[in-house]
Amino acid sequence: MTSFPERSLQVLHFNEPLLEFNFRQTTPHPKDGLFLYGPHERSKKTKEVRVGVIGTISGVKYFRAWAARLKKGIPVPPAGKTEKQDRLHLANFPGLEEAFGISLNDAEFVTCVLDVKTIDAATRIVNLHEAVKKVVKLYADKTRKHRENDERSVDLWVLVVPEIIFERCKPNSRRTGLPMELGDFEKRKKTRSDLPLLKEVLTEEDLFDDAPDFHRQVKAEYLTLSPTQILRETTLAPEEFKNKAGYPLRRTQDAATVAWNLATSLYYKTQPKPPWKLSGIRKGVCYIGLVYKTLPGDVSDHACCAAQMFLSEGDGVVFRGANGPWKKGDYDYHLSADAAKDLIKKVLSTYEEIHGSAPQELFIHGQTFYNDEEWTAFEAAAPATTNVVGVRIRTTAGETKLFRDGDYPVLRGTAMLLDDKSAYLWTNGYVPQFDTYIGPETPNPLFITALKSKLEMPKLATILSDIMGLTKINYNSCNYNDGLPVTVRFANMVGEVLTMGSAKGADRQPFKFYV
């Protein structure tokens, strides 16, 4: 009988990364830090945020009502019959000025009202590409008209979206039973090749450069205009939208949590610095998340590439790379040497503008491996003193589970090292501060692989610790953590926006424009 030697795997636990707030105070939870200390670069005086609101009459009214609520404290609702009395993962909202040091003056809002009938007619155009394009144009035209004719400045445009846009303006949306209307195209066309050979129509062929998705298209359209906050009417006023049984059409988070998330996003998208940053991060470290996305309506192997750069301060910048035949397999993308070198040089140039020198460490996070051609180009683009490190981060689907005694699953921050270059990392799990695990089932780990390095490979524990920290800088909400690091978490969203034809002019934009 053949016997196999037993193998012992090392299991580590990483403490919860700390966040830094005002007065250089630290705490692991964003809500605690904002409540106790305020944003890490909070102004001594309250700053008024200048907001523009675009929506239907009802939508504008709903946002005004929410703006008034944000000025006051919003308590967590009482626990339900099946819930714990002490739900430590929830927190009362203390008020916008109290927590963030900013204010909203609804009397000064720039409001642009959209006609419900016009929206309805646009969403019922036979050609879905044309329908979505026209709905996006309704919003963008209001912003452009304001910029041309009104001297009032706007820090952030809030786009309030009625449910008919959410339901009808997305890929494969079901519009059966609706009285459809002919648009500028007399029949249903899905690709460029379906366009009639008429000169005046061909000028509109860029219609098919964009996937028929309102959220993606409107974010792309506003990349050169302004940061945006997209809010559904059903999020702002769920009690106004009920089914026949008298229950809300969709389940939303409690009002206090919605307030925390909305306030965090308002602050991040309108202020120079994000509301918190990672504490104790090594100096001279830069993180890049590589993004690939197949181009809609293009040849099958062509894709858009971009890099999301995140600094120790937490904020990010997105750089658009070259489009090209980067797709080599179902999930494999690789750049040419020239494209790889050009993309990294863009990142390093911006880093040097901010810090005055090149980074000491440049971590490249991706969901695929790097071939020799592109990796040599990455190394060549960086100065000799910069250590370039390639890390692959992949989700798992249940093939690996780790269990422990007790009622709750493995602790968040647990890592199982397979060797000196690969490990499983549980970024979701039981959180002692909350005395609970927020999730539907036993959490799945991330599979982390340290692939390549220009100089000495950092210790795997250092790489895993950094990834844990990067799960805490999602400024589009006020959560304790995400399951994915920010370098990977928004890769799909950024890629989807950049593949839009209307995003072609956005070579370098702050990350806040994309979320």
C-alpha positions in Angstrom: 0.0 0.0 0.0 1.3 3.4 -0.9 1.4 6.0 1.8 1.6 9.7 1.4 3.3 12.0 4.0 1.0 14.3 5.8 1.4 17.9 5.0 0.9 20.7 7.6 -0.4 24.0 6.3 0.3 27.2 8.2 -2.7 29.2 9.2 -2.4 32.9 10.1 -4.7 35.5 11.3 -4.4 39.2 10.4 -5.7 41.8 12.8 -8.3 44.2 11.4 -6.6 47.0 9.5 -7.0 50.4 11.1 -8.3 53.5 9.4 -7.2 57.0 10.1 -9.5 59.9 10.8 -9.3 63.5 12.0 -6.7 64.3 14.7 -4.8 61.2 13.4 -7.2 59.0 15.4 -7.6 55.4 14.3 -10.3 52.8 14.5 -11.2 49.8 12.3 -14.8 50.9 11.6 -15.6 53.9 9.3 -18.8 54.7 11.1 -17.0 54.8 14.5 -14.3 57.0 13.2 -16.6 59.5 11.5 -18.9 59.7 14.5 -16.1 60.2 17.0 -13.5 62.2 15.0 -14.7 63.2 11.6 -13.0 62.8 8.2 -9.2 62.6 8.3 -8.8 66.0 6.6 -11.9 67.7 8.0 -12.1 71.4 7.5 -12.4 73.7 10.6 -15.5 75.3 9.0 -18.5 73.4 7.6 -18.4 73.3 3.9 -21.6 73.6 1.9 -21.8 71.1 -1.0 -23.3 72.5 -4.2 -25.6 69.9 -5.6 -27.5 69.7 -8.9 -30.5 67.4 -9.1 -32.0 66.0 -12.3 -35.1 63.9 -12.2 -38.9 63.9 -12.5 -40.9 66.3 -10.3 -41.4 63.4 -7.9 -37.8 62.4 -8.0 -36.6 65.9 -7.2 -39.1 66.0 -4.3 -37.8 62.7 -3.0 -34.2 63.8 -2.9 -35.1 67.1 -1.2 -36.9 65.2 1.5 -33.8 63.0 1.9 -31.5 66.1 2.0 -33.6 67.3 4.9 -33.3 64.0 6.7 -29.5 64.0 6.3 -29.4 67.2 8.4 -30.8 65.3 11.4 -30.0 62.1 13.2 -31.6 58.9 11.9 -31.9 56.0 14.3 -31.6 52.3 13.5 -35.1 50.8 13.4 -36.1 48.4 16.2 -35.0 44.8 15.9 -37.4 42.4 14.2 -38.7 39.2 15.7 -35.9 37.0 14.3 -33.1 39.6 14.8 -30.7 40.1 17.7 -31.5 43.0 20.0 -27.9 44.2 19.8 -27.2 44.5 16.1 -23.7 45.8 16.4 -23.2 46.0 12.6 -25.8 48.8 12.4 -25.3 52.4 13.7 -27.4 55.4 14.2 -26.7 58.2 11.7 -25.7 61.4 13.7 -26.3 63.9 10.9 -24.4 65.1 7.8 -22.6 68.1 9.5 -21.9 66.2 12.7 -20.2 63.2 11.1 -18.7 64.7 7.9 -18.4 68.5 8.4 -20.4 69.3 5.2 -23.9 70.6 4.7 -26.6 70.7 2.0 -28.8 73.8 1.4 -31.8 72.6 -0.5 -32.8 76.2 -1.2 -29.6 76.4 -3.3 -30.0 73.2 -5.2 -29.8 73.5 -9.0 -32.8 71.5 -10.1 -33.6 70.3 -13.6 -36.9 68.6 -14.1 -37.5 65.8 -16.6 -40.9 65.1 -18.1 -42.3 61.7 -17.2 -44.0 61.3 -20.6 -40.8 62.1 -22.4 -38.9 59.5 -20.4 -41.6 56.9 -21.0 -41.7 57.5 -24.7 -37.9 57.3 -25.0 -37.8 54.0 -23.1 -40.4 52.5 -25.5 -38.3 53.1 -28.6 -38.1 49.8 -30.6 -34.3 49.9 -30.9 -33.0 49.4 -27.3 -29.6 51.0 -28.1 -31.4 54.1 -29.4 -33.8 54.1 -26.4 -31.0 54.0 -23.8 -29.0 56.6 -25.7 -31.9 59.0 -25.8 -32.7 58.6 -22.1 -29.0 59.3 -21.2 -29.1 62.3 -23.4 -32.1 63.7 -21.4 -29.9 63.8 -18.3 -26.7 64.9 -19.9 -28.3 67.7 -21.9 -29.7 69.2 -18.7 -26.2 69.3 -17.3 -24.6 70.8 -20.4 -27.4 73.4 -20.7 -26.7 74.5 -17.1 -23.0 74.8 -17.7 -23.6 77.0 -20.7 -26.3 79.3 -19.3 -26.0 79.3 -15.5 -23.1 80.7 -13.5 -23.9 78.6 -10.4 -21.3 76.0 -9.7 -22.2 72.4 -9.1 -19.9 70.0 -7.2 -22.0 66.9 -7.8 -24.9 66.0 -10.1 -27.5 63.7 -8.4 -29.4 61.8 -11.1 -32.7 60.5 -9.7 -33.9 57.6 -11.8 -37.5 56.4 -12.0 -38.1 52.7 -12.1 -39.1 52.7 -15.7 -35.5 53.6 -16.6 -34.1 50.9 -14.3 -36.4 48.3 -15.7 -36.3 49.1 -19.4 -32.8 50.6 -20.0 -30.5 47.6 -19.5 -29.4 44.7 -21.6 -32.0 42.1 -22.3 -34.7 44.2 -20.5 -38.2 42.9 -20.9 -40.4 45.4 -22.6 -43.1 43.0 -23.8 -46.6 44.3 -23.6 -45.5 47.9 -24.0 -46.8 50.0 -26.9 -43.4 50.4 -28.7 -42.5 53.5 -30.7 -40.4 53.9 -33.8 -37.3 56.0 -33.3 -34.8 57.2 -35.9 -34.3 53.6 -37.1 -37.3 52.1 -38.8 -36.7 48.5 -37.6 -35.0 46.6 -34.8 -31.2 46.7 -35.3 -28.7 45.3 -32.9 -25.3 45.8 -34.6 -23.4 48.2 -36.9 -23.9 45.8 -39.8 -27.7 46.2 -39.5 -27.5 49.9 -40.3 -28.9 51.0 -43.6 -26.4 52.3 -46.1 -27.5 55.9 -45.9 -25.0 58.7 -45.3 -27.2 60.5 -42.9 -27.8 57.4 -40.8 -24.2 56.3 -40.8 -23.3 59.4 -38.9 -25.2 57.8 -36.0 -23.3 54.5 -36.1 -21.5 55.3 -32.9 -24.9 54.5 -31.3 -23.7 50.9 -31.3 -20.3 51.7 -29.6 -22.2 51.6 -26.3 -23.9 48.7 -24.7 -27.6 49.4 -24.0 -27.2 50.0 -20.3 -28.3 53.3 -18.7 -25.9 53.1 -15.7 -22.8 52.4 -17.8 -23.7 54.9 -20.5 -24.5 57.8 -18.1 -21.3 57.3 -16.1 -19.3 57.3 -19.4 -21.2 60.4 -20.6 -20.4 62.3 -17.4 -16.7 61.4 -17.3 -15.8 64.7 -18.9 -18.6 66.6 -17.1 -18.8 65.9 -13.4 -19.0 63.2 -10.7 -22.5 61.8 -10.4 -24.6 60.1 -7.8 -27.3 57.8 -9.3 -30.2 57.2 -7.0 -33.4 55.2 -7.7 -36.7 56.7 -6.7 -37.5 53.5 -4.9 -34.3 53.9 -2.7 -35.3 57.4 -1.7 -39.0 56.8 -1.1 -39.7 53.0 -0.8 -43.0 53.7 0.9 -44.3 55.4 -2.2 -43.9 52.3 -4.4 -45.9 49.3 -3.2 -47.3 46.1 -4.7 -50.9 45.0 -4.7 -50.4 43.4 -1.3 -49.3 46.8 0.2 -45.6 45.9 0.6 -42.7 47.9 -0.9 -41.8 46.9 -4.5 -38.2 46.3 -3.5 -36.4 45.7 -0.2 -34.0 48.4 0.7 -31.6 48.9 3.6 -32.7 50.6 6.8 -32.8 54.4 6.6 -29.8 54.9 8.9 -27.6 52.7 6.7 -28.8 54.4 3.5 -27.9 57.8 5.1 -24.4 56.6 6.0 -23.8 55.3 2.5 -25.2 58.4 0.8 -23.4 60.8 3.0 -20.1 59.0 2.5 -20.5 59.1 -1.3 -21.5 62.8 -1.2 -18.3 63.6 0.8 -16.0 61.5 -1.3 -17.2 62.9 -4.6 -17.2 66.6 -3.6 -14.1 67.0 -1.3 -10.4 67.0 -2.2 -9.6 64.0 0.0 -11.5 60.8 0.9 -13.2 60.6 4.4 -10.7 58.1 5.7 -7.4 56.5 4.8 -5.5 53.4 5.8 -3.3 53.8 8.9 0.3 52.6 9.0 0.7 51.9 5.4 4.4 51.7 4.3 5.7 54.9 2.6 6.3 54.7 -1.2 3.7 52.0 -1.9 1.5 52.2 -5.0 -1.2 49.7 -5.9 -2.6 49.1 -9.4 -5.6 47.1 -10.4 -5.5 46.0 -14.0 -8.9 46.1 -15.8 -9.8 44.3 -19.1 -13.2 44.4 -20.8 -14.3 43.1 -24.2 -15.4 45.9 -26.5 -19.1 45.8 -27.3 -19.8 45.3 -31.0 -16.1 44.9 -31.8 -14.1 41.9 -33.0 -14.1 39.0 -30.5 -10.5 39.2 -29.3 -10.3 43.0 -28.8 -10.6 44.6 -25.4 -10.1 47.8 -23.5 -7.4 47.9 -20.9 -7.1 50.3 -18.0 -5.2 50.7 -14.7 -6.8 51.8 -11.4 -4.1 53.4 -9.2 -4.6 53.6 -5.5 -2.2 55.3 -3.1 -1.7 55.0 0.7 -4.1 58.0 1.0 -6.9 55.8 -0.3 -7.9 57.8 -3.3 -7.7 56.5 -6.8 -7.1 57.5 -10.4 -8.2 55.5 -13.5 -5.9 55.5 -16.6 -7.3 54.3 -19.9 -4.8 52.1 -21.9 -4.9 51.2 -25.5 -7.6 49.1 -27.1 -6.3 46.0 -28.9 -6.3 42.2 -29.4 -5.5 41.6 -25.7 -7.9 38.7 -25.2 -6.0 35.4 -25.5 -8.6 33.0 -23.9 -11.9 32.9 -22.1 -10.4 34.7 -19.0 -6.9 35.5 -20.1 -5.8 39.0 -21.3 -2.3 40.1 -22.1 -0.9 43.4 -23.4 1.7 43.9 -26.0 5.1 45.2 -24.8 4.4 48.8 -26.0 0.9 48.9 -24.5 2.1 47.6 -21.2 5.0 50.0 -21.0 2.8 53.0 -21.9 0.2 52.1 -19.3 2.7 51.8 -16.5 4.4 55.0 -17.5 1.1 56.9 -17.2 0.7 55.6 -13.7 4.2 56.4 -12.6 4.1 59.9 -14.1 1.0 60.7 -12.0 2.5 59.2 -8.9 5.6 61.3 -9.3 3.4 64.4 -9.8 1.7 63.8 -6.4 4.7 62.6 -4.4 7.7 64.1 -6.2 9.5 60.8 -6.7 8.8 57.3 -8.0 7.3 54.6 -5.7 9.5 52.2 -3.9 7.0 49.4 -4.4 4.5 49.0 -7.3 2.0 46.2 -6.8 0.1 45.1 -9.9 -3.2 43.3 -8.9 -5.0 41.3 -11.5 -7.2 38.3 -12.0 -5.0 36.7 -14.6 -1.3 35.9 -14.9 1.3 38.0 -16.7 3.3 36.6 -19.7 7.0 37.3 -20.2 6.4 40.0 -22.9 4.2 42.2 -20.8 6.0 41.6 -17.5 9.4 42.6 -19.1 7.6 45.8 -20.3 6.2 46.5 -16.8 9.7 46.2 -15.3 11.3 48.3 -18.0 8.8 51.1 -17.5 9.6 51.4 -13.8 12.8 53.0 -12.4 15.6 50.7 -11.3 14.8 51.4 -7.6 11.1 50.5 -7.9 10.2 46.9 -7.1 7.4 45.8 -9.4 5.4 43.0 -7.9 2.7 41.0 -9.7 -0.2 39.5 -7.7 -3.1 37.5 -8.9 -6.3 37.7 -6.9 -9.1 35.3 -7.7 -12.4 34.5 -6.1 -13.3 30.9 -5.3 -16.7 29.1 -5.6 -16.7 26.8 -2.6 -14.0 24.3 -3.6 -12.1 25.2 -0.4 -13.8 25.7 3.0 -12.4 26.2 6.5 -14.5 25.5 9.5 -14.1 26.1 13.2 -15.9 25.2 16.4 -18.8 27.3 17.5 -21.9 28.9 15.9 -20.0 31.2 13.5 -17.6 30.6 10.6 -13.9 31.3 10.3 -12.7 34.8 11.4 -12.3 37.5 8.8 -8.5 37.9 8.2 -7.7 34.2 8.4 -5.2 32.9 5.9 -4.1 29.4 5.0 -0.6 29.4 3.4 -0.1 26.7 0.7 3.6 27.7 0.1 5.7 30.8 0.1 3.8 32.3 -2.9 0.2 31.2 -2.7 -2.5 31.3 0.0 -6.2 31.3 0.7 -7.4 34.5 2.4 -10.8 34.9 4.1 -11.7 38.6 3.7 -15.3 37.7 4.8 -16.1 35.9 8.0 -16.9 36.3 11.7 -16.2 39.8 13.0 -15.7 39.9 16.8 -16.6 43.6 17.0 -20.0 42.8 15.7 -20.3 39.4 17.3 -21.7 38.1 14.0 -21.0 37.1 10.5 -22.8 39.1 7.8 -23.4 36.7 5.0 -25.7 34.0 3.7 -23.4 31.0 4.0 -20.0 29.7 5.0 -17.6 32.3 3.4 -15.4 31.5 0.5 -11.8 32.7 0.5 -9.8 34.6 -2.1 -7.0 32.7 -3.8 -3.9 34.9 -3.7 -0.7 34.1 -5.8 2.5 36.2 -5.8 3.5 35.7 -9.4 6.6 37.8 -10.2 8.8 40.6 -8.8 11.4 42.8 -10.3 13.6 42.8 -7.1 13.2 40.7 -4.0 9.7 39.2 -3.6 8.0 40.6 -0.5 6.9 38.2 2.1 3.5 36.6 1.4 2.2 37.8 4.8 3.0 41.4 3.7 1.0 40.9 0.4 -1.9 39.4 2.3 -1.9 42.2 4.9 -2.0 44.8 2.2 -5.0 43.1 0.5 -6.8 43.1 3.8 -6.3 46.8 4.1 -7.5 47.4 0.5 -10.9 45.8 1.4 -11.6 48.8 3.6 -11.4 51.7 1.2 -14.7 51.6 -0.7 -15.9 55.2 -0.5 -19.1 54.5 -2.3 -20.6 53.1 0.9 -19.7 53.1 4.7 -19.2 49.4 5.2 -16.8 47.8 7.7 -15.2 46.0 4.8 -15.7 44.5 1.3 -15.0 41.0 0.3 -12.6 42.1 -2.5 -9.8 44.7 -2.4 -10.6 48.0 -4.1 -8.0 47.2 -6.8 -10.3 44.3 -8.0 -13.7 45.1 -6.5 -14.5 47.8 -9.1 -12.5 46.4 -12.0 -15.6 45.1 -13.8 -17.5 48.4 -13.2 -14.6 50.5 -14.5 -14.1 48.3 -17.5 -17.8 48.5 -18.4 -17.7 52.3 -18.3 -14.5 52.6 -20.3 -15.8 50.4 -23.1 -18.5 52.9 -23.9 -17.9 54.9 -27.0 -18.7 58.1 -25.1 -15.7 57.4 -22.8 -13.1 57.5 -25.5 -11.8 61.0 -24.4 -11.3 60.1 -20.7 -7.6 59.0 -20.6 -7.1 59.9 -16.9 -9.9 60.6 -14.5 -10.3 60.4 -10.7 -11.8 57.1 -9.5 -14.8 59.0 -8.1 -16.2 59.6 -11.6 -16.7 55.9 -12.1 -18.6 54.9 -9.0 
